[in-house]
Amino acid sequence: MPRNMSFQMTTDQYRNRTKTVTRRLGWWNLKPGEICNGVEKAQGLKKGEKMVVMGQHRIVSSQPEMLCTIDQNEVIREGFPNMTPKEFVAFFLEGHKCKNGALEMVNRIEFEYL
């Protein structure tokens, strides 16, 4: 059974298939070929709320890297063609608890839609 991967901060990018890379603070044990459900929200569902599955994707690769190493091409692959790398880092840091700021080690996950 596929694991559920939340795209709460990038729901539109996942839905319109402009996102092919995601950066996470976890998910270190992903393997190429693994199938995941892309969901709107996986945690913090209120009573009566149900998980909404937007689609499925297959993991292509998963590797650690520092957040600050993101370049413009990667920002586009994250689904933000009008954002600079600096703006993306600020956006990521605003939505995540990172002890090391832009030097935080993140998991760069590349995937393809099914």
BALUMZA-151940 format. One record per residue: residue number from 1; chain; z negated, x negated, y negated of N, C-alpha, C, O in turn. Coordinates in steps of 0.2 Angstrom, whole numbers, plus 5000, padded with zeros to 4 digits. Layout:
# residues N
 vexlo lolo  n.Z  n.X  n.Y ca.Z ca.X ca.Y  c.Z  c.X  c.Y  o.Z  o.X  o.Y
   NUM    A    Z    X    Y    Z    X    Y    Z    X    Y    Z    X    Y
...
***
This chain:
# residues 114
 vexlo lolo  n.Z  n.X  n.Y ca.Z ca.X ca.Y  c.Z  c.X  c.Y  o.Z  o.X  o.Y
     1    A 5000 4996 5006 5000 5000 5000 5000 4996 4994 4996 4991 4993
     2    A 5005 4997 4989 5005 4993 4983 4999 4993 4979 4996 4998 4978
     3    A 4997 4987 4976 4992 4987 4971 4994 4990 4964 5000 4990 4963
     4    A 4990 4993 4960 4991 4996 4954 4990 4991 4948 4985 4988 4948
     5    A 4995 4990 4944 4995 4985 4939 4996 4989 4932 5001 4992 4931
     6    A 4991 4989 4928 4991 4993 4922 4995 4989 4917 4995 4983 4916
     7    A 4999 4994 4913 5003 4991 4907 5001 4996 4901 5005 4998 4898
     8    A 4994 4996 4900 4991 5001 4895 4994 4998 4888 4995 5003 4884
     9    A 4994 4992 4887 4996 4989 4880 5004 4989 4879 5006 4988 4874
    10    A 5007 4989 4885 5015 4989 4885 5018 4994 4889 5023 4993 4892
    11    A 5016 5000 4888 5018 5006 4892 5026 5007 4890 5030 5008 4895
    12    A 5027 5007 4884 5034 5008 4882 5039 5003 4884 5044 5004 4887
    13    A 5037 4996 4884 5041 4991 4886 5042 4991 4894 5048 4990 4896
    14    A 5037 4994 4898 5038 4994 4905 5043 5000 4906 5047 5000 4910
    15    A 5042 5006 4903 5046 5012 4904 5053 5010 4902 5057 5013 4906
    16    A 5054 5007 4897 5061 5006 4895 5064 4999 4898 5070 4997 4896
    17    A 5060 4996 4902 5063 4990 4907 5065 4984 4902 5069 4980 4904
    18    A 5062 4983 4896 5063 4978 4892 5058 4972 4894 5058 4966 4891
    19    A 5053 4973 4898 5048 4969 4900 5049 4966 4907 5049 4970 4912
    20    A 5050 4960 4908 5051 4957 4914 5046 4951 4916 5046 4948 4921
    21    A 5041 4950 4911 5036 4945 4911 5029 4948 4909 5030 4952 4904
    22    A 5024 4947 4912 5017 4949 4909 5012 4943 4909 5013 4939 4914
    23    A 5008 4943 4905 5003 4938 4905 4996 4941 4906 4994 4946 4903
    24    A 4992 4939 4911 4986 4942 4913 4980 4937 4913 4982 4931 4914
    25    A 4974 4939 4912 4968 4934 4913 4966 4934 4920 4962 4930 4922
    26    A 4969 4938 4925 4967 4938 4932 4974 4938 4936 4979 4935 4934
    27    A 4973 4941 4942 4979 4942 4946 4981 4935 4949 4987 4934 4950
    28    A 4977 4931 4950 4978 4924 4952 4981 4924 4959 4984 4919 4961
    29    A 4980 4929 4963 4982 4928 4970 4988 4932 4972 4990 4933 4978
    30    A 4992 4934 4967 4999 4937 4968 5003 4932 4971 5003 4926 4970
    31    A 5008 4935 4976 5012 4931 4979 5019 4933 4978 5020 4939 4977
    32    A 5025 4929 4977 5031 4931 4976 5033 4936 4982 5032 4935 4988
    33    A 5037 4942 4980 5039 4947 4985 5034 4953 4985 5035 4958 4988
    34    A 5028 4952 4983 5023 4957 4983 5025 4963 4978 5028 4962 4973
    35    A 5024 4969 4981 5026 4975 4977 5020 4978 4973 5014 4978 4976
    36    A 5021 4980 4967 5015 4983 4963 5018 4989 4960 5024 4990 4958
    37    A 5013 4994 4959 5015 5000 4955 5013 4998 4948 5008 4996 4946
    38    A 5017 5000 4943 5016 4999 4936 5013 5006 4934 5016 5011 4934
    39    A 5007 5006 4932 5003 5012 4929 5002 5011 4922 5001 5006 4919
    40    A 5001 5017 4919 4999 5018 4912 4992 5015 4911 4991 5011 4906
    41    A 4988 5017 4915 4981 5015 4914 4977 5015 4921 4978 5020 4925
    42    A 4974 5010 4923 4971 5010 4929 4963 5010 4929 4960 5012 4934
    43    A 4960 5008 4923 4953 5008 4923 4951 5013 4917 4955 5014 4912
    44    A 4945 5015 4917 4942 5019 4911 4945 5026 4911 4945 5029 4905
    45    A 4948 5028 4916 4950 5035 4916 4944 5040 4916 4939 5040 4919
    46    A 4945 5045 4911 4940 5050 4910 4940 5055 4916 4945 5056 4920
    47    A 4935 5059 4917 4934 5064 4922 4940 5069 4921 4942 5071 4916
    48    A 4944 5070 4927 4950 5074 4927 4956 5070 4926 4962 5073 4927
    49    A 4956 5064 4923 4962 5061 4921 4965 5058 4928 4961 5056 4932
    50    A 4971 5057 4929 4974 5054 4935 4978 5048 4932 4981 5048 4927
    51    A 4979 5044 4937 4983 5038 4936 4991 5040 4936 4993 5044 4940
    52    A 4994 5038 4931 5001 5039 4930 5005 5033 4932 5005 5028 4929
    53    A 5009 5034 4938 5013 5028 4940 5020 5029 4936 5023 5034 4937
    54    A 5022 5023 4933 5028 5023 4929 5034 5020 4934 5040 5021 4932
    55    A 5032 5017 4939 5038 5014 4943 5035 5008 4947 5029 5007 4948
    56    A 5039 5005 4951 5037 4999 4955 5041 4993 4953 5046 4993 4951
    57    A 5037 4987 4954 5041 4981 4953 5039 4976 4958 5033 4976 4962
    58    A 5043 4971 4959 5042 4965 4964 5040 4959 4960 5044 4957 4955
    59    A 5035 4955 4963 5033 4949 4959 5038 4944 4961 5040 4943 4967
    60    A 5041 4940 4956 5046 4935 4957 5042 4928 4957 5043 4924 4961
    61    A 5037 4927 4952 5033 4921 4952 5027 4923 4948 5026 4928 4945
    62    A 5022 4918 4949 5015 4919 4946 5013 4912 4945 5012 4908 4950
    63    A 5011 4910 4939 5009 4903 4938 5004 4903 4932 5005 4907 4927
    64    A 5000 4898 4932 4995 4898 4926 4998 4894 4920 5002 4889 4921
    65    A 4997 4896 4914 4999 4892 4908 4994 4894 4902 4991 4899 4903
    66    A 4994 4890 4897 4990 4891 4892 4994 4896 4887 5000 4896 4887
    67    A 4990 4901 4885 4993 4906 4881 4998 4903 4875 5003 4906 4873
    68    A 4995 4898 4872 4999 4895 4866 5005 4892 4867 5009 4890 4863
    69    A 5007 4892 4874 5014 4888 4875 5019 4893 4875 5025 4891 4877
    70    A 5018 4900 4874 5023 4905 4874 5029 4903 4869 5027 4901 4863
    71    A 5035 4904 4870 5040 4903 4866 5044 4909 4864 5042 4915 4867
    72    A 5049 4909 4860 5052 4915 4858 5056 4919 4864 5055 4925 4864
    73    A 5059 4915 4868 5062 4919 4874 5057 4922 4878 5058 4928 4880
    74    A 5051 4919 4879 5046 4923 4883 5043 4929 4879 5041 4934 4883
    75    A 5043 4929 4873 5040 4934 4869 5045 4940 4870 5043 4946 4871
    76    A 5052 4939 4870 5057 4944 4871 5056 4946 4878 5056 4953 4879
    77    A 5055 4942 4883 5054 4944 4890 5048 4949 4891 5047 4953 4896
    78    A 5043 4948 4887 5037 4952 4886 5038 4959 4884 5034 4963 4884
    79    A 5044 4960 4881 5046 4966 4878 5045 4967 4870 5045 4972 4868
    80    A 5045 4961 4867 5044 4961 4860 5049 4957 4856 5047 4951 4854
    81    A 5055 4959 4856 5060 4955 4853 5059 4954 4845 5062 4949 4843
    82    A 5055 4958 4842 5054 4957 4835 5048 4954 4833 5046 4953 4827
    83    A 5045 4951 4838 5038 4947 4837 5039 4940 4837 5043 4938 4842
    84    A 5036 4936 4834 5036 4929 4834 5030 4927 4840 5026 4931 4841
    85    A 5031 4921 4842 5026 4918 4847 5019 4919 4844 5014 4921 4847
    86    A 5018 4917 4838 5011 4917 4834 5009 4924 4834 5003 4926 4835
    87    A 5013 4929 4833 5011 4936 4832 5010 4939 4839 5005 4943 4840
    88    A 5013 4937 4844 5012 4939 4851 5005 4936 4853 5001 4940 4856
    89    A 5003 4930 4852 4997 4927 4854 4991 4931 4850 4986 4933 4853
    90    A 4992 4933 4844 4987 4937 4840 4986 4944 4843 4981 4946 4844
    91    A 4992 4947 4845 4992 4953 4849 4988 4953 4855 4984 4957 4857
    92    A 4989 4948 4859 4986 4947 4866 4979 4946 4865 4975 4949 4868
    93    A 4977 4942 4860 4970 4940 4859 4966 4946 4856 4960 4947 4858
    94    A 4969 4950 4852 4966 4957 4850 4964 4961 4855 4959 4965 4855
    95    A 4968 4961 4861 4967 4966 4866 4963 4963 4872 4962 4967 4877
    96    A 4962 4957 4872 4958 4954 4878 4952 4949 4875 4952 4947 4870
    97    A 4947 4949 4880 4942 4944 4878 4943 4937 4881 4943 4936 4887
    98    A 4945 4933 4876 4947 4926 4878 4942 4921 4875 4941 4921 4868
    99    A 4939 4918 4879 4934 4913 4876 4937 4907 4873 4934 4904 4868
   100    A 4943 4905 4875 4946 4899 4872 4952 4901 4867 4956 4896 4865
   101    A 4952 4907 4865 4957 4909 4860 4964 4907 4862 4966 4909 4868
   102    A 4969 4904 4858 4976 4903 4860 4976 4898 4866 4981 4897 4869
   103    A 4971 4894 4867 4971 4889 4872 4969 4892 4879 4968 4888 4884
   104    A 4968 4899 4879 4966 4902 4885 4971 4901 4891 4977 4901 4890
   105    A 4969 4900 4897 4973 4899 4903 4975 4906 4905 4970 4910 4907
   106    A 4981 4908 4905 4983 4915 4907 4988 4914 4914 4990 4909 4915
   107    A 4989 4920 4917 4993 4920 4923 5000 4923 4920 5000 4929 4918
   108    A 5005 4919 4920 5012 4921 4918 5015 4924 4925 5016 4921 4930
   109    A 5016 4931 4925 5019 4934 4930 5026 4937 4929 5027 4941 4924
   110    A 5031 4935 4933 5037 4937 4932 5039 4942 4937 5037 4941 4943
   111    A 5042 4948 4935 5043 4953 4940 5050 4956 4939 5053 4955 4934
   112    A 5053 4960 4944 5059 4963 4944 5057 4971 4946 5054 4972 4950
   113    A 5061 4975 4942 5060 4982 4944 5063 4984 4950 5069 4982 4952
   114    A 5060 4989 4954 5063 4992 4960 5066 4999 4958 5069 5002 4963
***
